[in-house]
């Protein structure tokens, strides 16, 4: 008898938790089940928000007014209403859960919802009283490549934390009232290392006539071109590249009107390629000989194993052997 009684109780228990459907004010809901949201198994569905102390009928009406609500989960003993959005309506997944039920908006009569509500944003709620209006309620599901996310409430004020998978960086995004997430520019890119000048030099900064910024250092110590390049590199810069008139005009004026800089020539970035009869920066960018600030000549004086570019004593660009000693100009980029 005890065995029969246990089997009978087990059978009854199974029927109690078996999923069934009921009508609530002509709207179908499914008992003892819930829609799996993005909190589990990266499902395409996610919670829009959680509403406490809300009746089942109120939860249904809430989902109807939320344009993005496709389903809702309802926890009966806590009176919790959880509207659910999905990016793929055909891939809904359901799991059994005693005491929880879910609804599917596509199974309901929504003819009572005013047609004007269709103008609401995807995450907006249509309010009919005191006047018909759309209220912003949530943000789209946030995404940051190469991260793990924590949190699945995307309503206004909701927060989601992202932790990078390969480096120790993280960010907390907040859903703002304009339905946009904060910190939209965050990426899992390692920050640029902070450069420290090996020789303790100080750069100056100026805004040029084309609104660009030049951060520069003018050296008083003559060096060969390769040594000058190495000096700039170890001090957080490079040999200055003069490719625009505003940069040329500023440096020419600075050298001309400062007695400390006069009567000397300065290496800048530029090397002559005999095979192409062209000048190039160290980055491979061609320096046009037709630019207005060129010295106007088509050839280069003298013979040398390598020709480099200098700012000469007449404040113009000119060629010189790379192996001679010159002052030089660095820039930070």
Steps between C-alpha positions, in 0.01 A plus 500: 500500500780740584658445159166557325448816708844635405444429131158668519651809667778514245245479218296780655815711549595458137158621392523798733815633334394406148483812284145610418337810354225714647315810388537823693247750364513314165881502494680165502779438752707185551528355849810360672733618226715799417669646193876463525663842480853615417602444860504131412694341214531825295139473385377762246235607753569740785319666789381855434434576866359352820179634655415409859158463665319479167201276436498255211238705311707816549809317373318400182389859441854625567638265235235614253602866542873431475567490128810282539333249733443167325460284813491538875597280792295523819601370845171437675595488868704823467268681256800574278433604140798469262433618139725327248636623165637271231720569198387172341131417565532156339766379739311526829609246759291396800590313816276353769490692824240447772331818614593693187297560187559679174295673236547539125370828356436338162230284666305797636239742374682833465226680309430722801844659476473831303667493158694815597703281735680358197692828478673427831866405490582131528569540871223752568178459695168631371318696772131570437421710808466789555598543134641263241879514503813287464741471793857377454565201723809305395808469279593244237705204616859629543795323348876532536721260299730263687329547839286317753190690615332507841144627534195470276274789604504757219238749622581869552757513780590132458867405517698230320863423577738378230832334580758449225592136440871545432608812692415647840253768384133544581220753459152558639246621245190686618178524296433872466171686451570543127497117469876499439764329711777694665868425426424411137864543396639235735704224337725226629806670355802527729576863585795656329809474717597826662825623347765645728767723350841332546683835504240700691431741212190720497283539191321821405151507351326735258184510290576553130298703252327187373376431859734202544728478801877481477691368803868563426853514642792688340837350587818706550727194483626415147477134399506289187157434356469139630612608846245782494225253405599269786504793745147603400374140524639445849342827609143417399511655153641489148675736263248761400320444169430820307225421251275804535544874464369587851765277661773639274399861565495456876841330520658745255372793705617340826852439370524843338383708795678321783866590530573161662393317183654722228807427292466126501330223305264236641433141395136418432345174380578426135730276294574506128432186293731500195309222325178701499649851510265580788507599866327285761435519872601210720134387482525475122295811425621692194614859552408692188772719346228721356386620842516875544758487776756304296817689402396501136789298362453171320838351586715445810845641553808287558553128532436285806417139584161609632302822485277625777272796543581810705356836593792720382625836629278679246193336660422280202506125440820378341710186456815411691710187564351282773839455666565866585417642842191719522266617765155345459131537578288228666122478514250290693207342321 
